[in-house]
Amino acid sequence: MAIDCLVLGAGQEVGKSCMVVSINGKRIMFDCGMHMGYTDSRRYPDFSLISKNGDFDNALTCVIVTHFHLDHIGALPYFTEVCGYKGPIYMTYPTKALAPLMLEDYRKNMDRRGEDEQFTSDHIAECMKKVIPVDLKQTVQVDKDLQIRAYYAGHVIGAAMFYAKVGDAAMVYTGDYNMTPDRHLGAAQIDRLQLDLLITESTYATTIRDSRYGREREFLKA
């Protein structure tokens, strides 16, 4: 069993989520986000660390996107249409439906601010054609060795935690998740699994957040 993790974003910062995990010879990119705080080269993950010669199709087995927020998907059209990745991309059906809206809105904002355009509307459309949508708890055989499964993450509609298994090695990448149900989303749910690696968010770290009841009272008062 061999597992290796290359952190291209969100390792010690909030934003630009992108992890490449090598698991028993398969390489999976989890999320392909952008950093909202930068407008220079730090905006996107350094994809050259995946492949020096830019042969991303042979360097990666697949890309998995957990949800449609830009810090998890904002660099995807750039990676596929500008950098040239043409391999499979997996996300849930709601994520596939909402991602183009988020990406197009971001592209328009770049244009309004006078920033260099990183990708076009056509790039977004072509990128989405590469996406293979999955249902929650659907087991997908990516190839004869790699098996993936999506679990409900809460957080936003369509958000998923992803399980991946190759041979005797298994892992889960949570993306963003929520354990507190509210009036439109339930708490995250996942099976009891035997794992060799867990990659999870820690966005709020040691922050103690207000109760939902308290937030609702503040909202009503405002």
N, C-alpha and C positions, 0 to 999 in steps of 0.2 A: 504494500500500500504506500502510495506517495502522494502527498498533498502540498501544494505551494501556493502562496497568495501574493499577488502583486497589487499594491494599493496605488491607484492612479488619482484618487480624489476622495475627499471626506474622511481621510484617515485621522487627521487632527484638526479638522475644520468642519463647519457646517456648509455644505454645498459641494457641487461637482462630484457626486457619488459615482464611483466607477472602480470596480474590483475585478481583477482577472485571476481566476482560480484554476490551477492545474491539478486535476484529480485523476490519478491512474492513467496519465497520458492524454486526457481530454482537457482542453482549455476553454473555459466559459467566462465570458464577460458579463458581470452582473451590473446593470444600469450603465447609462452613458450620459451623465449629467453635465451641466454647466454651472459655473460659479457666478452668481448674480452680482457679486461685488467687484468684478474686474471687467475691463473692456480690452485688455491686451491679451497676450498669449496665455496668460494664467487663467483665462476664461474657461478653456477646455482642458481635458486630461492630455497628458503628453503621450500620444499614441505611438510615438517612435519607440517607446519602451516595450511595446508589444512585438513590433517587428521593425528592424532597422531598415529593411528594403521595401517596406510598405506592402508586403504580401500578407494582408490581414486574413484573406480567405483560408490560407493554409495555416496561419498562426492561431486562428480561433475555430473552435468547433461550433459555437453558436453565441448569440447575444440574448440575454434575458433582461427585460425591463419590468420593474416592480409596479410602477404607477406613473401617472401623466405629469407630475410636477416637474418644472424645468430643471431643478437641481438633480433630477434622476433621468431625464430624457432630452434635455436641451441641446446636447451635442450630437444626438443620433443622426439627424440629416447630414450634418457636416461629416460624420464618420463614414456614412454609407455613400453619399453622392460626391463628396470632395476627396476624401481619403481613399474611397474605392472598395469598402467592404461590401460584398455581395452575398454573404452567407445568411443562414436562417436567423430570424429574430422572433422571440417569443414574448407575448404579453397577453393579458386577459382581453376579452371582447370589449368591456367598457373602456379600458385603457387605449385600445386601438381606435375607438370611436372619438375619444376626447383629446388624444395627443395631437392630432393635426390642428385642432382649434387653438390649443395652447402655443404650439410652435409658430403658427401663422400670426398670432397676436404678438408674440415676441419678435418675429421678423419685422412686423410693421413698426414696433417701438424702436427697433434698431434704426430703421429707415428715418423715422421722425426725429431721432436724436442726431442724425447725421453720421452714425457709425458705419464702418465698412460692413457691407452685407456679407454675412458668413454663409448663408444659403438662401435659396429662392423658394417661391411657392411650388415650382415644379420639382425642386429637390425634395420638399416635404412629401408631395404626392408620390414620387418614385420611391422614397424611403418606406412609406406605408405599404407599398405593394410587396415589400419583402417580409412583412410581418405575418407570422402564423399565430392566430388567436387561439387561446386555450380556455377551457372552463375550469372553475375551481374543482379541486380534487380529481381532475382528469390526469391520468398517467400517460405521459407522452414519451414515446421511444424516439429520441432524436436520431440515434443510429443504433447499431446492434449492441453497443456497449453502454451508451449514456441514456439514462432515464430521468425525466424531470416531472415534478408535480407542483401545482399551485395551491396555496392555502389562503383562506380569507384573513386579511390583515387589518380590517377596519380602516382607520386613517382617512381615506377618501374612497369614493365609489370606484371599484375595479382594482384597488390596491391588493397586492398578493405577496405572500412570503413564498419563496421557491425552495423546494427540496430537489437535490440532485444526487444521483447514485451511479457510480461506475465500479463494477466488480464488487469488491469487499469494502469500498470506501463510500461514505455518505455524508452529506452536509446540508445545512439550511442557511440561506441568505434572507434575512427578514425584510430588508428595505425599511421603510417607516411603518410602524404598526401602532395600534391603540388598544389598550386593555380596558378602557372605560366606555361602556355603551352610552350613546346619547339618543336624541330624538330622531335621528335619521340613519345612524350606523351602529352595528353591533360591535361587540368586543372581538378581537382577533381569536381565531380558532385554529388549532393544529393538532395532528395526531401525536401520540406518544411514539417517539422515534429514537432509534439508536444512531447517534451521530459521531463522526470523527472531527467535524469542524462546524462551529456556529459563528456566523458573522451577523452582528446585530447593531442597530443604531443606538446612540446614547446622546441624542440631541440635547435633552434637558439635563443630562448628567445628574448632579445632586440637587437641582432645583425642585422645590416643593410647590406644586401648582395648586391654585385655588380649586375647590370642589366645583363640580358642574352646577350645583345649586347656587353657590356664591356667584359664579360667572353669570348665570341667568338673571339673578337679582340685580346685579350691576347693569346688565344690558337693559333690563326693563326700566330701571331708574333713569338711565341715560336717554 
